Amino acid sequence: MPHSRLHAGLGISLGGLLLTGSAQAAVTDIDYLSPGIQLPSADIELYNNRQSGIRLNGGLTLYGYGATTRNANFGASESISGNPTKRHPSWWEATAMPTLTGEVDLPNAGTAFAGVTAVGSMTRGNAYGDVDGATPDHPEDARIDRAYLGWRSGALFADSLGKDALTVSFGRQKFEFGEGFLVGDGYLDTGKYGGYWIGASEGFHNTAILSLDSHGWHGDLFHLKKEQYVRGGPDTETSMNGINASYTLGDRAKFGAAVMHTYDSDISALDGTDIYNLRAKGKPFASIPDLSLGGQYVYEDNNDNGIDDDAWYGQVTYRFSKVRWTPELAYRHAEFSENYDTVFYDFAGGWGNWYMGEIVGEYMLFNSNLDVDMVRASLNPSESLETGIIGYNFRYHDTPSGVTDRDFAREVNLYADWNITDRLSLSGVYAVAFPGDGAEQTFMGNDHSAQLFELFATYTF
């Protein structure tokens, strides 16, 4: 399934609903409910002419990932997707992501901007690639992931709407709202493209986005087209039109909603689906500032294809801000009905969002026909280091054909995120999953405990 690890790491890890470690801050510090257009970072100044107002920046980020496992897929010879796999696969991935961006100040008319980002990825090691067998035969690929043009209003409407209140953009670009629970990743890094786990490619194939930010309000009118790789067949495409809006109530709360319609989709079940989204996050009690609540609800309706499905989650988080190492505890319950489609969901922000579990969430159950409870505890021994433990309990929402028990698995993840320098970060995870009767039946009687150890490194020039 599509995802990206590009936001993993302590510096911007969301840790569920609240920022963790030194990144912990007021609700307004990161607008995960409706961030709108997301431009790739390019921190190296290549050209800056203040007289003409022309600026060029560049950047290069390198990603490396390695994993080794025991009893993948609980010892079965095929993944839950039906792909052949080895019992104890090990593999590694590498990605390079160069970026070039430019801006031009227009006389009394805002700022024009443009950018291009390429992604080159490879998968090596195990002949079948990852645990799901989604990247077999040592694939490698290079592509233009983002190529966009846009305009920001600057001071043009500053008196009435505020500075840079309006943004218009077109082309290949990443677009996200609602913490990536529904919309965030526009490309599928599997099969011939390689780099499944890193998931660097996120740009939608074709976009047109109009965004408004004014006096606490944020809104997006958008058109998106996504490409998806289908093993053994041609790429599929799905187009979507929609509107997204949110309101920030000081530093206490955010509320959001979105309405979308998919059309011209090569995925028959998704073609012509109406999608509705409600979401909220905040600190409801001024007397308990360390307590945060949040959740989302999605309803999908498509009478022609028999789709009448929904998904939701609720989470409570408490951060002990006055205790050494600032411990944080979080509990989440999430449910996804039998035919719920994850649409364009993304990793988006930290361990457990939204690939819940490095074994089950990454390679087995992809947020459809699933109920899951999550408990998370984390510590920040220093500003550059976060460590934690996450426990999951997975159950089928409805038992699939041939399965009589909803109990799928329990999983524990131990993780550490270390910002070694401003440019270099390293993350490590040990995960173990214990199959329930539902998993044993799904994997044809295989019931071995699955283990996984992985390392992820990022270096930004």
C-alpha positions as a Markdown table, in Angstrom:
| # | Residue | x | y | z |
|---|---|---|---|---|
| 1 | Met | 0.0 | 0.0 | 0.0 |
| 2 | Pro | 1.2 | 3.6 | -0.6 |
| 3 | His | 3.0 | 5.3 | 2.2 |
| 4 | Ser | 5.9 | 7.5 | 3.0 |
| 5 | Arg | 8.4 | 7.7 | 5.8 |
| 6 | Leu | 9.7 | 11.1 | 4.9 |
| 7 | His | 8.1 | 12.7 | 7.9 |
| 8 | Ala | 9.3 | 10.1 | 10.4 |
| 9 | Gly | 11.8 | 11.1 | 13.0 |
| 10 | Leu | 11.8 | 13.1 | 16.2 |
| 11 | Gly | 12.0 | 16.6 | 14.8 |
| 12 | Ile | 8.5 | 16.5 | 13.2 |
| 13 | Ser | 7.0 | 13.3 | 14.6 |
| 14 | Leu | 3.4 | 13.7 | 15.6 |
| 15 | Gly | 3.3 | 10.7 | 17.9 |
| 16 | Gly | -0.4 | 10.2 | 17.3 |
| 17 | Leu | -2.3 | 13.4 | 17.9 |
| 18 | Leu | 0.3 | 15.5 | 19.7 |
| 19 | Leu | 3.8 | 16.5 | 18.8 |
| 20 | Thr | 6.4 | 14.6 | 20.8 |
| 21 | Gly | 9.7 | 15.6 | 22.4 |
| 22 | Ser | 11.1 | 19.1 | 21.7 |
| 23 | Ala | 8.6 | 19.5 | 18.9 |
| 24 | Gln | 5.7 | 19.4 | 21.4 |
| 25 | Ala | 3.8 | 22.7 | 21.1 |
| 26 | Ala | 0.5 | 24.4 | 20.9 |
| 27 | Val | -2.2 | 23.0 | 18.6 |
| 28 | Thr | -1.4 | 25.7 | 16.0 |
| 29 | Asp | 2.2 | 24.8 | 15.4 |
| 30 | Ile | 1.6 | 22.2 | 12.7 |
| 31 | Asp | -1.7 | 22.3 | 10.9 |
| 32 | Tyr | -2.1 | 18.6 | 10.4 |
| 33 | Leu | -5.9 | 19.0 | 10.0 |
| 34 | Ser | -5.6 | 21.0 | 6.8 |
| 35 | Pro | -2.0 | 21.7 | 5.7 |
| 36 | Gly | -3.1 | 22.0 | 2.0 |
| 37 | Ile | -0.3 | 22.2 | -0.6 |
| 38 | Gln | 3.0 | 20.7 | 0.6 |
| 39 | Leu | 6.1 | 22.0 | -1.1 |
| 40 | Pro | 9.4 | 19.9 | -0.9 |
| 41 | Ser | 12.1 | 21.5 | 1.1 |
| 42 | Ala | 15.2 | 23.0 | -0.6 |
| 43 | Asp | 17.5 | 24.7 | 1.8 |
| 44 | Ile | 20.5 | 25.5 | -0.4 |
| 45 | Glu | 20.4 | 29.0 | -1.8 |
| 46 | Leu | 21.5 | 28.9 | -5.5 |
| 47 | Tyr | 20.5 | 32.4 | -6.6 |
| 48 | Asn | 18.9 | 35.4 | -4.9 |
| 49 | Asn | 18.5 | 38.7 | -6.7 |
| 50 | Arg | 16.8 | 41.1 | -4.4 |
| 51 | Gln | 16.4 | 43.7 | -7.2 |
| 52 | Ser | 14.6 | 41.4 | -9.6 |
| 53 | Gly | 12.9 | 39.4 | -6.8 |
| 54 | Ile | 14.1 | 36.1 | -8.3 |
| 55 | Arg | 15.2 | 33.3 | -6.0 |
| 56 | Leu | 16.4 | 29.7 | -6.7 |
| 57 | Asn | 17.0 | 27.0 | -4.1 |
| 58 | Gly | 18.0 | 23.4 | -4.3 |
| 59 | Gly | 18.3 | 20.4 | -2.1 |
| 60 | Leu | 19.2 | 16.7 | -2.0 |
| 61 | Thr | 17.9 | 14.2 | 0.5 |
| 62 | Leu | 19.2 | 10.6 | 0.8 |
| 63 | Tyr | 17.2 | 7.8 | 2.5 |
| 64 | Gly | 18.4 | 4.4 | 3.4 |
| 65 | Tyr | 16.4 | 1.5 | 4.9 |
| 66 | Gly | 17.3 | -2.1 | 5.9 |
| 67 | Ala | 15.1 | -4.8 | 7.5 |
| 68 | Thr | 15.5 | -8.4 | 8.6 |
| 69 | Thr | 12.7 | -10.7 | 9.7 |
| 70 | Arg | 11.8 | -14.0 | 11.3 |
| 71 | Asn | 8.6 | -15.9 | 10.4 |
| 72 | Ala | 7.3 | -13.3 | 8.0 |
| 73 | Asn | 3.6 | -13.7 | 7.4 |
| 74 | Phe | 3.5 | -15.9 | 10.5 |
| 75 | Gly | 5.6 | -18.5 | 8.6 |
| 76 | Ala | 3.4 | -18.7 | 5.5 |
| 77 | Ser | 4.9 | -18.9 | 2.0 |
| 78 | Glu | 2.6 | -16.3 | 0.6 |
| 79 | Ser | 1.6 | -12.8 | 1.9 |
| 80 | Ile | -1.9 | -11.8 | 2.6 |
| 81 | Ser | -2.0 | -10.3 | -0.9 |
| 82 | Gly | -1.2 | -13.7 | -2.4 |
| 83 | Asn | 2.4 | -12.8 | -3.4 |
| 84 | Pro | 5.1 | -15.4 | -2.9 |
| 85 | Thr | 7.6 | -14.6 | 0.0 |
| 86 | Lys | 10.4 | -16.2 | 1.9 |
| 87 | Arg | 10.0 | -17.2 | 5.6 |
| 88 | His | 12.9 | -15.1 | 6.9 |
| 89 | Pro | 13.5 | -12.3 | 4.3 |
| 90 | Ser | 16.0 | -9.5 | 4.6 |
| 91 | Trp | 16.2 | -6.6 | 2.2 |
| 92 | Trp | 17.3 | -3.0 | 1.9 |
| 93 | Glu | 16.0 | 0.1 | 0.1 |
| 94 | Ala | 17.8 | 3.4 | -1.0 |
| 95 | Thr | 16.3 | 6.6 | -2.3 |
| 96 | Ala | 17.7 | 9.9 | -3.6 |
| 97 | Met | 15.4 | 12.9 | -3.8 |
| 98 | Pro | 16.9 | 16.1 | -5.5 |
| 99 | Thr | 14.7 | 19.2 | -5.5 |
| 100 | Leu | 14.9 | 22.6 | -7.3 |
| 101 | Thr | 12.5 | 25.4 | -6.4 |
| 102 | Gly | 12.1 | 29.0 | -7.6 |
| 103 | Glu | 10.2 | 32.1 | -6.8 |
| 104 | Val | 9.6 | 35.4 | -8.5 |
| 105 | Asp | 8.1 | 38.5 | -6.8 |
| 106 | Leu | 5.6 | 40.1 | -9.1 |
| 107 | Pro | 5.2 | 43.9 | -8.8 |
| 108 | Asn | 2.2 | 44.5 | -6.5 |
| 109 | Ala | 0.8 | 41.1 | -7.5 |
| 110 | Gly | 2.1 | 38.5 | -5.2 |
| 111 | Thr | 4.6 | 35.8 | -5.9 |
| 112 | Ala | 4.9 | 33.1 | -8.6 |
| 113 | Phe | 6.6 | 29.9 | -7.7 |
| 114 | Ala | 7.6 | 26.6 | -9.3 |
| 115 | Gly | 9.5 | 23.5 | -8.4 |
| 116 | Val | 10.6 | 20.1 | -9.6 |
| 117 | Thr | 11.5 | 17.0 | -7.5 |
| 118 | Ala | 12.9 | 13.7 | -8.8 |
| 119 | Val | 12.9 | 10.4 | -7.0 |
| 120 | Gly | 15.2 | 7.5 | -7.6 |
| 121 | Ser | 14.7 | 4.3 | -5.6 |
| 122 | Met | 15.9 | 0.8 | -5.5 |
| 123 | Thr | 15.2 | -2.4 | -3.5 |
| 124 | Arg | 17.8 | -5.1 | -3.1 |
| 125 | Gly | 18.4 | -8.2 | -1.0 |
| 126 | Asn | 15.5 | -10.7 | -0.9 |
| 127 | Ala | 14.4 | -11.8 | -4.4 |
| 128 | Tyr | 10.8 | -11.1 | -3.4 |
| 129 | Gly | 11.6 | -7.7 | -1.9 |
| 130 | Asp | 9.6 | -6.8 | 1.2 |
| 131 | Val | 7.5 | -9.0 | 3.4 |
| 132 | Asp | 4.4 | -8.5 | 1.3 |
| 133 | Gly | 6.3 | -9.5 | -1.9 |
| 134 | Ala | 5.3 | -6.2 | -3.4 |
| 135 | Thr | 8.8 | -5.3 | -4.8 |
| 136 | Pro | 10.2 | -8.5 | -6.4 |
| 137 | Asp | 13.2 | -8.9 | -8.7 |
| 138 | His | 15.3 | -6.1 | -7.3 |
| 139 | Pro | 13.5 | -3.2 | -8.9 |
| 140 | Glu | 14.8 | 0.3 | -9.4 |
| 141 | Asp | 13.3 | 3.4 | -11.0 |
| 142 | Ala | 13.7 | 7.1 | -11.4 |
| 143 | Arg | 10.9 | 9.5 | -12.1 |
| 144 | Ile | 9.8 | 13.1 | -11.8 |
| 145 | Asp | 7.6 | 13.1 | -8.7 |
| 146 | Arg | 6.7 | 16.8 | -8.5 |
| 147 | Ala | 6.6 | 19.5 | -11.2 |
| 148 | Tyr | 4.4 | 22.3 | -10.4 |
| 149 | Leu | 3.6 | 26.0 | -11.0 |
| 150 | Gly | 1.8 | 28.3 | -8.6 |
| 151 | Trp | 1.0 | 31.8 | -7.3 |
| 152 | Arg | 0.6 | 33.3 | -3.8 |
| 153 | Ser | -1.2 | 36.5 | -3.2 |
| 154 | Gly | 1.4 | 38.1 | -1.0 |
| 155 | Ala | 0.2 | 41.5 | 0.2 |
| 156 | Leu | -2.4 | 41.8 | -2.5 |
| 157 | Phe | -5.3 | 41.1 | -0.2 |
| 158 | Ala | -3.5 | 41.7 | 3.1 |
| 159 | Asp | -5.9 | 44.3 | 4.5 |
| 160 | Ser | -8.9 | 42.1 | 4.1 |
| 161 | Leu | -7.8 | 38.5 | 4.1 |
| 162 | Gly | -4.2 | 38.6 | 5.3 |
| 163 | Lys | -0.8 | 38.1 | 3.7 |
| 164 | Asp | -0.5 | 35.2 | 1.3 |
| 165 | Ala | -4.2 | 34.4 | 1.9 |
| 166 | Leu | -4.7 | 32.9 | -1.6 |
| 167 | Thr | -2.6 | 30.2 | -3.2 |
| 168 | Val | -3.2 | 28.6 | -6.6 |
| 169 | Ser | -1.1 | 25.7 | -8.0 |
| 170 | Phe | -1.1 | 23.2 | -10.8 |
| 171 | Gly | 0.9 | 20.1 | -11.9 |
| 172 | Arg | 2.4 | 17.2 | -10.0 |
| 173 | Gln | 2.5 | 17.9 | -6.3 |
| 174 | Lys | 1.8 | 16.5 | -2.9 |
| 175 | Phe | -1.5 | 17.5 | -1.3 |
| 176 | Glu | -2.6 | 16.5 | 2.2 |
| 177 | Phe | -5.2 | 17.2 | 4.8 |
| 178 | Gly | -6.6 | 15.5 | 7.9 |
| 179 | Glu | -3.2 | 14.1 | 9.0 |
| 180 | Gly | -3.2 | 11.9 | 5.9 |
| 181 | Phe | -6.0 | 9.7 | 7.3 |
| 182 | Leu | -7.8 | 10.0 | 3.9 |
| 183 | Val | -5.8 | 12.1 | 1.5 |
| 184 | Gly | -2.0 | 12.5 | 1.5 |
| 185 | Asp | -0.1 | 10.2 | -0.9 |
| 186 | Gly | -0.5 | 10.4 | -4.6 |
| 187 | Tyr | 1.8 | 7.6 | -5.8 |
| 188 | Leu | 2.3 | 3.9 | -5.1 |
| 189 | Asp | 5.9 | 2.8 | -4.6 |
| 190 | Thr | 5.6 | -0.9 | -5.3 |
| 191 | Gly | 6.4 | -3.4 | -8.0 |
| 192 | Lys | 8.8 | -2.1 | -10.7 |
| 193 | Tyr | 9.2 | 1.2 | -8.8 |
| 194 | Gly | 10.9 | -0.2 | -5.7 |
| 195 | Gly | 11.3 | 1.6 | -2.3 |
| 196 | Tyr | 8.0 | 0.3 | -0.8 |
| 197 | Trp | 8.8 | 1.1 | 2.8 |
| 198 | Ile | 10.6 | 4.5 | 2.2 |
| 199 | Gly | 7.7 | 5.5 | -0.1 |
| 200 | Ala | 9.4 | 8.7 | -1.3 |
| 201 | Ser | 7.1 | 9.3 | -4.3 |
| 202 | Glu | 4.0 | 11.2 | -3.0 |
| 203 | Gly | 3.1 | 13.6 | -5.8 |
| 204 | Phe | -0.3 | 13.3 | -7.4 |
| 205 | His | -0.1 | 12.8 | -11.1 |
| 206 | Asn | -2.2 | 15.8 | -11.9 |
| 207 | Thr | -3.5 | 18.5 | -9.6 |
| 208 | Ala | -5.3 | 21.9 | -9.6 |
| 209 | Ile | -5.6 | 23.4 | -6.1 |
| 210 | Leu | -7.0 | 26.7 | -4.8 |
| 211 | Ser | -6.3 | 27.4 | -1.1 |
| 212 | Leu | -7.4 | 30.1 | 1.3 |
| 213 | Asp | -5.9 | 31.0 | 4.7 |
| 214 | Ser | -7.6 | 33.8 | 6.5 |
| 215 | His | -8.3 | 34.7 | 10.1 |
| 216 | Gly | -8.2 | 31.1 | 11.4 |
| 217 | Trp | -10.0 | 29.6 | 8.4 |
| 218 | His | -8.3 | 27.3 | 5.8 |
| 219 | Gly | -10.0 | 26.0 | 2.7 |
| 220 | Asp | -9.1 | 24.0 | -0.4 |
| 221 | Leu | -10.8 | 23.4 | -3.7 |
| 222 | Phe | -8.9 | 20.6 | -5.4 |
| 223 | His | -8.7 | 18.2 | -8.3 |
| 224 | Leu | -6.4 | 15.2 | -7.9 |
| 225 | Lys | -5.4 | 12.3 | -10.1 |
| 226 | Lys | -3.5 | 9.4 | -8.6 |
| 227 | Glu | -1.5 | 6.6 | -10.3 |
| 228 | Gln | -1.5 | 3.1 | -8.7 |
| 229 | Tyr | 0.6 | 0.2 | -9.8 |
| 230 | Val | -1.2 | -3.1 | -10.2 |
| 231 | Arg | 1.0 | -6.2 | -10.0 |
| 232 | Gly | 1.0 | -8.0 | -13.4 |
| 233 | Gly | -1.1 | -5.3 | -15.1 |
| 234 | Pro | -1.0 | -1.7 | -16.2 |
| 235 | Asp | -1.1 | 1.2 | -13.9 |
| 236 | Thr | -4.5 | 2.4 | -12.7 |
| 237 | Glu | -5.7 | 5.9 | -12.3 |
| 238 | Thr | -8.2 | 7.6 | -10.0 |
| 239 | Ser | -9.4 | 11.2 | -10.3 |
| 240 | Met | -11.1 | 13.1 | -7.5 |
| 241 | Asn | -12.7 | 16.6 | -7.0 |
| 242 | Gly | -13.3 | 18.0 | -3.6 |
| 243 | Ile | -13.5 | 20.7 | -1.0 |
| 244 | Asn | -11.7 | 20.8 | 2.3 |
| 245 | Ala | -12.2 | 23.4 | 5.1 |
| 246 | Ser | -11.0 | 23.8 | 8.7 |
| 247 | Tyr | -11.1 | 26.4 | 11.5 |
| 248 | Thr | -8.5 | 27.0 | 14.2 |
| 249 | Leu | -9.9 | 28.2 | 17.5 |
| 250 | Gly | -6.9 | 29.9 | 19.0 |
| 251 | Asp | -4.4 | 27.4 | 20.4 |
| 252 | Arg | -7.1 | 25.2 | 21.8 |
| 253 | Ala | -8.8 | 23.4 | 19.0 |
| 254 | Lys | -9.2 | 22.7 | 15.3 |
| 255 | Phe | -12.3 | 21.5 | 13.4 |
| 256 | Gly | -12.3 | 20.3 | 9.8 |
| 257 | Ala | -14.6 | 18.8 | 7.1 |
| 258 | Ala | -14.2 | 17.6 | 3.5 |
| 259 | Val | -16.5 | 16.5 | 0.7 |
| 260 | Met | -15.0 | 14.5 | -2.2 |
| 261 | His | -16.1 | 12.7 | -5.3 |
| 262 | Thr | -14.1 | 10.1 | -7.2 |
| 263 | Tyr | -14.6 | 9.7 | -10.9 |
| 264 | Asp | -13.0 | 8.1 | -13.9 |
| 265 | Ser | -11.3 | 5.5 | -11.7 |
| 266 | Asp | -9.9 | 2.2 | -13.1 |
| 267 | Ile | -10.7 | 0.7 | -9.7 |
| 268 | Ser | -14.3 | -0.3 | -10.2 |
| 269 | Ala | -15.4 | -0.2 | -6.5 |
| 270 | Leu | -14.0 | 3.4 | -6.2 |
| 271 | Asp | -15.4 | 4.8 | -9.4 |
| 272 | Gly | -18.2 | 7.3 | -8.6 |
| 273 | Thr | -17.9 | 7.3 | -4.8 |
| 274 | Asp | -19.0 | 10.2 | -2.7 |
| 275 | Ile | -16.8 | 10.7 | 0.4 |
| 276 | Tyr | -17.5 | 12.8 | 3.5 |
| 277 | Asn | -15.0 | 13.6 | 6.3 |
| 278 | Leu | -15.4 | 15.2 | 9.7 |
| 279 | Arg | -12.5 | 15.8 | 12.1 |
| 280 | Ala | -11.5 | 17.6 | 15.3 |
| 281 | Lys | -8.6 | 17.9 | 17.6 |
| 282 | Gly | -7.9 | 20.0 | 20.6 |
| 283 | Lys | -7.2 | 20.6 | 24.3 |
| 284 | Pro | -10.8 | 20.7 | 25.7 |
| 285 | Phe | -10.0 | 21.7 | 29.3 |
| 286 | Ala | -8.0 | 24.8 | 30.1 |
| 287 | Ser | -7.3 | 23.4 | 33.5 |
| 288 | Ile | -5.7 | 20.3 | 32.0 |
| 289 | Pro | -3.4 | 21.6 | 29.3 |
| 290 | Asp | -1.5 | 18.4 | 28.9 |
| 291 | Leu | -4.7 | 16.5 | 27.8 |
| 292 | Ser | -5.6 | 16.3 | 24.1 |
| 293 | Leu | -8.5 | 14.6 | 22.4 |
| 294 | Gly | -9.1 | 14.1 | 18.7 |
| 295 | Gly | -10.7 | 12.0 | 16.0 |
| 296 | Gln | -12.1 | 11.6 | 12.5 |
| 297 | Tyr | -15.0 | 10.1 | 10.7 |
| 298 | Val | -15.2 | 9.1 | 7.0 |
| 299 | Tyr | -18.3 | 8.0 | 5.2 |
| 300 | Glu | -18.2 | 6.5 | 1.7 |
| 301 | Asp | -21.3 | 6.1 | -0.5 |
| 302 | Asn | -21.6 | 4.5 | -3.9 |
| 303 | Asn | -25.0 | 3.0 | -4.7 |
| 304 | Asp | -23.9 | 1.7 | -8.1 |
| 305 | Asn | -21.2 | -0.4 | -6.6 |
| 306 | Gly | -22.8 | -1.3 | -3.3 |
| 307 | Ile | -20.6 | 0.9 | -1.2 |
| 308 | Asp | -22.1 | 2.1 | 2.1 |
| 309 | Asp | -19.0 | 2.1 | 4.4 |
| 310 | Asp | -17.3 | 4.2 | 7.0 |
| 311 | Ala | -14.2 | 4.5 | 9.2 |
| 312 | Trp | -13.5 | 6.4 | 12.3 |
| 313 | Tyr | -11.0 | 6.8 | 15.2 |
| 314 | Gly | -10.9 | 8.5 | 18.5 |
| 315 | Gln | -7.7 | 9.2 | 20.5 |
| 316 | Val | -6.8 | 10.6 | 23.9 |
| 317 | Thr | -3.3 | 11.7 | 24.7 |
| 318 | Tyr | -1.7 | 12.9 | 27.9 |
| 319 | Arg | 1.7 | 14.5 | 28.1 |
| 320 | Phe | 3.5 | 14.9 | 31.4 |
| 321 | Ser | 5.1 | 18.2 | 30.5 |
| 322 | Lys | 6.5 | 18.9 | 34.0 |
| 323 | Val | 8.0 | 15.4 | 34.4 |
| 324 | Arg | 11.6 | 14.7 | 33.5 |
| 325 | Trp | 11.9 | 13.3 | 29.9 |
| 326 | Thr | 8.3 | 14.4 | 29.3 |
| 327 | Pro | 6.6 | 11.0 | 29.1 |
| 328 | Glu | 3.5 | 10.8 | 26.9 |
| 329 | Leu | 0.7 | 8.3 | 26.9 |
| 330 | Ala | -1.9 | 7.8 | 24.2 |
| 331 | Tyr | -4.8 | 5.5 | 23.5 |
| 332 | Arg | -6.6 | 5.1 | 20.2 |
| 333 | His | -9.5 | 3.0 | 19.0 |
| 334 | Ala | -10.1 | 2.8 | 15.2 |
| 335 | Glu | -12.6 | 1.0 | 13.1 |
| 336 | Phe | -12.8 | 0.4 | 9.3 |
| 337 | Ser | -15.8 | -1.3 | 7.8 |
| 338 | Glu | -15.6 | -4.3 | 5.5 |
| 339 | Asn | -15.5 | -2.5 | 2.1 |
| 340 | Tyr | -14.0 | 0.8 | 3.3 |
| 341 | Asp | -11.4 | 2.2 | 0.8 |
| 342 | Thr | -8.4 | 4.0 | 2.2 |
| 343 | Val | -8.4 | 6.2 | -0.9 |
| 344 | Phe | -5.1 | 8.2 | -0.7 |
| 345 | Tyr | -4.0 | 7.6 | 2.9 |
| 346 | Asp | -0.4 | 8.3 | 4.0 |
| 347 | Phe | 2.1 | 7.6 | 6.8 |
| 348 | Ala | 2.0 | 11.3 | 7.6 |
| 349 | Gly | 3.7 | 12.1 | 10.8 |
| 350 | Gly | 4.9 | 9.3 | 13.1 |
| 351 | Trp | 4.9 | 5.7 | 14.2 |
| 352 | Gly | 1.3 | 4.4 | 14.0 |
| 353 | Asn | -0.1 | 7.1 | 11.6 |
| 354 | Trp | -1.6 | 5.5 | 9.6 |
| 355 | Tyr | 0.3 | 2.3 | 9.0 |
| 356 | Met | -0.6 | 0.8 | 12.4 |
| 357 | Gly | 2.0 | -1.7 | 13.3 |
| 358 | Glu | 5.3 | -2.3 | 11.5 |
| 359 | Ile | 4.3 | -5.9 | 10.8 |
| 360 | Val | 0.5 | -6.1 | 10.6 |
| 361 | Gly | -0.2 | -2.5 | 9.4 |
| 362 | Glu | 2.6 | -2.4 | 6.9 |
| 363 | Tyr | 2.2 | -5.9 | 5.3 |
| 364 | Met | -1.1 | -7.5 | 6.3 |
| 365 | Leu | -4.2 | -5.4 | 7.1 |
| 366 | Phe | -4.4 | -2.1 | 5.3 |
| 367 | Asn | -7.1 | -0.2 | 7.2 |
| 368 | Ser | -10.0 | -2.0 | 5.7 |
| 369 | Asn | -12.3 | -4.5 | 7.5 |
| 370 | Leu | -10.3 | -3.8 | 10.7 |
| 371 | Asp | -10.8 | -2.8 | 14.3 |
| 372 | Val | -7.7 | -1.8 | 16.2 |
| 373 | Asp | -6.8 | -0.6 | 19.6 |
| 374 | Met | -3.4 | 1.2 | 20.1 |
| 375 | Val | -1.6 | 2.1 | 23.3 |
| 376 | Arg | 1.5 | 4.2 | 23.0 |
| 377 | Ala | 4.1 | 5.4 | 25.6 |
| 378 | Ser | 7.1 | 7.6 | 24.8 |
| 379 | Leu | 10.0 | 9.3 | 26.5 |
| 380 | Asn | 12.3 | 12.1 | 25.4 |
| 381 | Pro | 15.7 | 11.6 | 27.2 |
| 382 | Ser | 17.0 | 14.6 | 25.2 |
| 383 | Glu | 15.9 | 17.1 | 22.6 |
| 384 | Ser | 17.4 | 14.9 | 19.9 |
| 385 | Leu | 16.2 | 11.5 | 21.1 |
| 386 | Glu | 12.8 | 10.0 | 21.5 |
| 387 | Thr | 12.1 | 6.4 | 22.4 |
| 388 | Gly | 8.8 | 4.5 | 22.9 |
| 389 | Ile | 6.7 | 1.4 | 22.9 |
| 390 | Ile | 3.4 | 0.8 | 21.0 |
| 391 | Gly | 1.0 | -2.0 | 21.5 |
| 392 | Tyr | -1.7 | -3.0 | 19.1 |
| 393 | Asn | -4.7 | -5.4 | 19.2 |
| 394 | Phe | -6.0 | -6.2 | 15.7 |
| 395 | Arg | -9.4 | -7.7 | 14.9 |
| 396 | Tyr | -11.3 | -8.2 | 11.7 |
| 397 | His | -14.3 | -5.9 | 11.6 |
| 398 | Asp | -16.3 | -8.7 | 9.9 |
| 399 | Thr | -14.9 | -12.2 | 9.4 |
| 400 | Pro | -13.9 | -12.8 | 5.8 |
| 401 | Ser | -14.8 | -15.9 | 3.8 |
| 402 | Gly | -13.2 | -19.0 | 5.3 |
| 403 | Val | -12.4 | -17.3 | 8.7 |
| 404 | Thr | -14.6 | -17.8 | 11.8 |
| 405 | Asp | -12.6 | -15.8 | 14.4 |
| 406 | Arg | -12.2 | -12.0 | 14.4 |
| 407 | Asp | -9.1 | -12.1 | 16.6 |
| 408 | Phe | -6.2 | -11.4 | 14.1 |
| 409 | Ala | -3.1 | -10.5 | 16.1 |
| 410 | Arg | -1.4 | -8.6 | 18.8 |
| 411 | Glu | 1.8 | -6.6 | 18.1 |
| 412 | Val | 4.4 | -4.7 | 20.0 |
| 413 | Asn | 6.8 | -2.1 | 18.5 |
| 414 | Leu | 9.8 | -0.7 | 20.3 |
| 415 | Tyr | 11.3 | 2.4 | 18.5 |
| 416 | Ala | 13.9 | 5.1 | 18.8 |
| 417 | Asp | 14.3 | 8.3 | 16.8 |
| 418 | Trp | 17.6 | 10.1 | 17.0 |
| 419 | Asn | 18.5 | 13.4 | 15.3 |
| 420 | Ile | 22.2 | 12.9 | 15.3 |
| 421 | Thr | 22.8 | 16.3 | 13.6 |
| 422 | Asp | 20.7 | 18.9 | 11.9 |
| 423 | Arg | 21.2 | 16.9 | 8.7 |
| 424 | Leu | 21.5 | 13.3 | 9.8 |
| 425 | Ser | 18.8 | 11.2 | 11.6 |
| 426 | Leu | 18.5 | 7.6 | 12.4 |
| 427 | Ser | 15.5 | 5.5 | 13.5 |
| 428 | Gly | 15.3 | 1.9 | 14.7 |
| 429 | Val | 12.4 | -0.4 | 15.3 |
| 430 | Tyr | 12.0 | -3.9 | 16.8 |
| 431 | Ala | 8.6 | -5.4 | 16.2 |
| 432 | Val | 7.0 | -8.7 | 17.2 |
| 433 | Ala | 3.5 | -9.9 | 16.3 |
| 434 | Phe | 1.6 | -12.8 | 17.8 |
| 435 | Pro | -1.1 | -14.3 | 15.6 |
| 436 | Gly | -4.6 | -14.9 | 16.8 |
| 437 | Asp | -7.0 | -17.6 | 15.5 |
| 438 | Gly | -8.2 | -15.3 | 12.7 |
| 439 | Ala | -4.6 | -14.9 | 11.4 |
| 440 | Glu | -4.0 | -18.6 | 11.7 |
| 441 | Gln | -7.0 | -19.3 | 9.6 |
| 442 | Thr | -6.1 | -16.6 | 7.1 |
| 443 | Phe | -2.6 | -18.0 | 6.7 |
| 444 | Met | -3.7 | -21.6 | 6.3 |
| 445 | Gly | -2.7 | -22.8 | 9.7 |
| 446 | Asn | 0.6 | -20.9 | 10.0 |
| 447 | Asp | 0.9 | -19.5 | 13.5 |
| 448 | His | 4.5 | -18.6 | 14.2 |
| 449 | Ser | 5.3 | -15.3 | 16.0 |
| 450 | Ala | 6.6 | -12.8 | 13.4 |
| 451 | Gln | 9.6 | -10.6 | 14.2 |
| 452 | Leu | 11.1 | -7.6 | 12.4 |
| 453 | Phe | 14.1 | -5.3 | 13.0 |
| 454 | Glu | 14.6 | -2.3 | 10.8 |
| 455 | Leu | 16.8 | 0.8 | 10.6 |
| 456 | Phe | 16.1 | 4.0 | 8.7 |
| 457 | Ala | 18.6 | 6.8 | 8.0 |
| 458 | Thr | 18.1 | 10.2 | 6.4 |
| 459 | Tyr | 20.7 | 12.7 | 5.3 |
| 460 | Thr | 19.8 | 16.1 | 3.9 |
| 461 | Phe | 22.3 | 18.4 | 2.1 |
